[in-house]
Amino acid sequence: MAAAYVNQISTAVPSLDCHDMFIEYAPELMEQRSKMLLFQRMAERAQIDHRWSSVEDPVKFYGNNPSDIATETRMIEYEDKAPKLAQRAVEGLDLGDEAAEITHLVLVTCTGFYSPGIDYDLIKNCGLSPNIDRTQIGFMGCFAGITGLKTANNIVRANPQAKVLLVSVELCSVHLQKPKSLESMLSFLIFGDGCAAAIVSADETGIELDSFKQVMVPDTRDLITWRIGDIGFDMVLSGKVPGQLGKALNPDNLKLILAGRTPADIDLWAIHPGGRSILDSVESALELDEDALDASRHVLQNYGNMSSATVLFVLAEMMRRAAEGGPTGMGSAMAFGPGLTAETMLFRL
């Protein structure tokens, strides 16, 4: 059976850097000064310098109370901006006439929906065949980028002639709400918008996809949730998540995830940067060197958490560094989301 490879990855973000704007805006949403001071301290420790938003005029869009914005209004914004961002990422692959040779399109998104959707718009605007095989992976959360890679991997292994375009696009910023708690405000501190597009085929260049394993952490169902409400999609991200992930990366689960290997056998770690505390917890649990998660920390610092697209940004950063003489070898990718679920992948760069 043929192996599948991620031949290239292109990334795109909106033009508005919203991180400092949000830190200035957030205290207006808080009623208690003590919470405001704690938020400011946490913002300083977040290890995020930039996040990008598709909402071009946040003050006008959100007004004095972002919880006044109906889900319908947010989805209109998503339908306007998400396909344009996805198109930019696909155009970054520079496919030219080869776009018509793409046999499968896998679209991943959990921050918005409409139909005909982004897949339809990409076919229309990017030179893809109208006979392309389409799959959409929706509403799975931050780990869905690896789910998309797993889907592309299965397609190529079943049909070595296939050429899969994987697109993961997220507009987290359209779901800002007035916080119900400090914990919810801190979750808004880390999320941003972004899109990654990748080509997956049997051509032996780039990242070879090895194996995939999913781990569900017992008794953690409510630690990360994602529900559609009247005023947008309502995210719950518990402060207990990092500790539970650390416990989940125990010897038995690691034996499954790493296919019998030990962390010492892994050269590259593509860990979803769900936040600084997530990366710190994984680094501690796996007893990694302080620079082992450098690619993940780079993405966190410059983009924040872009939900499903984020782990693809990490892999793209690893490919960029390898092209410049950086590290290669055996790698492990992990992304975490609702459940609490860890979707994992072994790869070779």
N, C-alpha and C positions, 0 to 999 in steps of 0.2 A: 504494500500500500504506500502510495506516494506521501511524502511529508509536505506540510504546508509552511510557507514562509511569509512573513510580513516584509514585503519588498521595500516599501517606503511609507512614511507618515508625513502628512502636512498638517499644520495647526494654524488656527486663526482665532483672533479675539476682537471684540469691538474696539472702537477708538477711544472711548471714554474711560479713563482711569478713575475709578470711583472710591478707592479705599480711603484716602484721606478725607474725601467729601463725606463719606458715611460716618467716620469717627467724629467729625464736626457736627453732623446732623443728629446722630444718635441721642445725645443728651436731651434734645427737645422732646423725645419720645418717652423719657423717664420721669417719673413723678418723685422719686426719692433720691436725694443728693447722695446718700451712702451708696446706692446702687450705681450712680453715675461715676463716682470715684473708683469703685471696683471695676466697672467696665473699662475705664481709661487705663487702669493698671493692666488688665487682661489684654487690651489692645496693644500695649507696648510689648507684651510678652508673646504675641501671636506669631512672630517671625514672618509676617506678611508685609510687603512693601507696596504691592500693586494688586488690584483686582479690577476687572474690566466689565463694563455694563453696557448692554444694548439699549437701555433707557437713556436717550440722548439728553433729556432735560429732567433729571430726577425730581427736582423741586416742583416743577410744574406737574409732573405725572403723579407724584405721591401726595403733594400738598402738605398740609399740617397733620394729616392723619392717614397714613397709608392703608389703614383698615377700612377706609371709605371706598376703596377701589374694588369693584366687583370682579369676580372671576372672568366674566365675559370680556370686560375691558382689558384684563391682563392677557387673555387669549388672543384678542385682536392684535395686541402688541407683539405677542409671540409669533403669530401668523405672518406679520409684516417683517420681523427682523430675523427669525430663525432660518428661513430658507436662504436669505442673503448671506448670512454668516456661513452656512453650510456650503453654499456655492463658492465662496472665497477659499474655503479649505480645500475643496475638490480642485479648484483651479490651481492651487498651489502644488498639486501633484504633477502639473504640466503634462497631461496625458496626450494632448493633441488628437491626432486621428485615432490613437489607440483607445480613446474613450468608447468608441463604438464596439470595441472588442470585449468590454466588460460584460460578463455573463450573469453576475448576481450583484444585487445591491442589498446590503444589510444596514438598516437605519436604527440607531439607538437614541432614545430620548425619553426623559421622564418629567420634563418641566412644561410640556405643552402638547396639545393635540389639535389637529383639524384634518379634514379629509375632503377632496384629495389632498395628500399631505406633502411633506418635504421631499419624499421619494419621487413623487410626481413632478414637483418643481425642478428637481435635479435632472431628471430625464429630459425635461423640456429645455433647460438652460445650459446643460453641460455636455451635450452631444452624446448622451447615452442612448442605447438602443431601446425603442419602445417595447421590444419583446424581452427585455431584461427580467430576470426572476427576482422578485422583491420580497423582503422580509422586514417587518418592523418589530423591534424589541422595546416595549414601553413600560414605564413606571416601575422599574425594578430598583432604581436608585443607583448609588455610587458604584456598586460592583458590576453594573451592567456593561461597562466597557470590556471587561474580560469575558462576559457572556457573549458579547458580539464577536470577540476573537474566537471563542469556542465554536460559535455557529459557523464562522468563515472557515475555520479549521476542518470542521466536519464536512462542509461542502467540497473543499479541495481534496480531502482524503477520499471521498466517495467518487469524485470526478476530477482527476488530475488535469484535465483540460480547462477547468473552470478558472475564471479570473474574477475575484470578489472585490467590490468596493465597499469598505466598511466606513460608515459615517456616524460619529457620535456628536450630537449637538445639544447643548444645554443653555437655557436662559434662566438661571437661578434668580437673577435680579428682579424679574417681573413679579416675584412672589413676596417681596418685602411687606411685612405687616407690623402694626403696633405690637410690641412684645407683651406677651402674657406674663413673662418672668424674665429675670436677668439671664437665665439659662437660654431662653429663646433668643434674646438679643445677642448673646455671644455666638449663637449659631449663624445669625445674619452677618456677623463680623467676618466669617471665613469664606462665604460662598460668592462666586463670580460666574461670569459667562465665558463660554469657549466652545470651540469645535475642533475635532480631529478627524481627518480622513486618511484611510490607509488602503493600500493594495495588498491583498493576500492571494498568493498563487503557489504553484508547485515550482516556480523558478527559484533556483537555489542561491538566492541573495537576500541579505538582511537578517532578520530574526527567524530562526527555525522554531516552530511551535512544537513542544514536546508532549506535555500531558496537562490535564485539567482536573482539579478536585474542588469540591464545594464542602465547606464545613459550616454547620449551623450550631451556634452556641446555645446550650440548653437554658431555658428560663430567662431569656433576654428579649422576648417578643416586643415589648413596649419601649425598649431603649432607643430604637430608631424607627420612627413611623413617618408616613407620607400619605396624607389624605387630601381629597379635593373638597374644599368648602366654598361657601358663598363669596368669600373675599380672598380667593386664591388657593393655592396648594399649601396645606398646613404641615410644616415640618416639626417633628420632635426629635431632638438630638440630645440625649442624656449625658451628663457629665460622668456617668458610670461606664461609658463605652470603652475608654482606654484601658481601665482596669480589667474589664471582662475580656477584652481582646488579648491582654497579656496572659490571662489564665487559659484562654483557648489555645494559645500557642504552646501547648504542653508536649512532652515527648511523643505521646501516642498520635496526636494530630499532626505533629511535624513529620513523623515517619510516613504518614499518609500523604501529606502535602508535598514532601520532598522525595517521594518514591524511594524511601529507604536511605536517602542521603542524610547527612548532618549539615547544619549551617556552615560548617567549615568547608564543605564541598562546593558551596555556592559562591561564585565570583561576583555576581551582580544582583542587587535587590531593587526591584521596581515596586515600591510600596505606595499605595494610594495615600496621598497626603491629605487625609481628612481633617487635619489640624496638627499643630505642633505636638500636642499631647498624644495623639495617635502615633506619630512617628517615634516619639520618645518611648512610648510603651512597647512598640515592636522592637526597637533597638535594644531595650533593656531585656525583654523576654528572650531574644535570640542571642544576647551577649555579643552584639556586633561592634566592630570598631566605629569610632565616632564619625568617620567619613563614609561609612558603608551606604548610608541613605542620602548621600550628597545630591544625587539627581532628583530624588523626591523632595528634598528641602529646597532645591533650586526652583522647582515648579511651584511649591507652596509660596515661596517668597515673591515670585513674580506674577503669579496668576491666582493664588488662593485655591479653593476647592471648587472645581467645575463639575461636580457630580461624575457621571459616567465617563466623561471625556478625559478626566484628570490622569488616569493611569496610562492612557495613550500618549499624553503629553510627556510623562516620565519616560516611556519607551522611546519617544522621538528624541528626547534629550540624550538618552544613552546612545542612540544611533548617531547623533551628531558628534558626540564626543569620540565614539569609536572611529568615525571617519577622519578625525583629527589626531588619531594615534592613541586614543584613550582606551580604557579597559574593555575586554571582550571576554567571552567564556560562557559558563553555565549560569543561568539566571533563574530567579524566582520572583514572580509577580503576585501581589496580593491586593485585593480591593474589598472594602467592607461596606455593608449597607443594611437595609431593613431586615429584621429577622431575629436576632443579629446574625447576619450571614457573611462569611468570608468566601469569596470566589478567588481561586488561586490557579496559577499557571506556571509550569516549568518551560524554559526556553533556552536557546543557545544563540548568542550574538557573535 
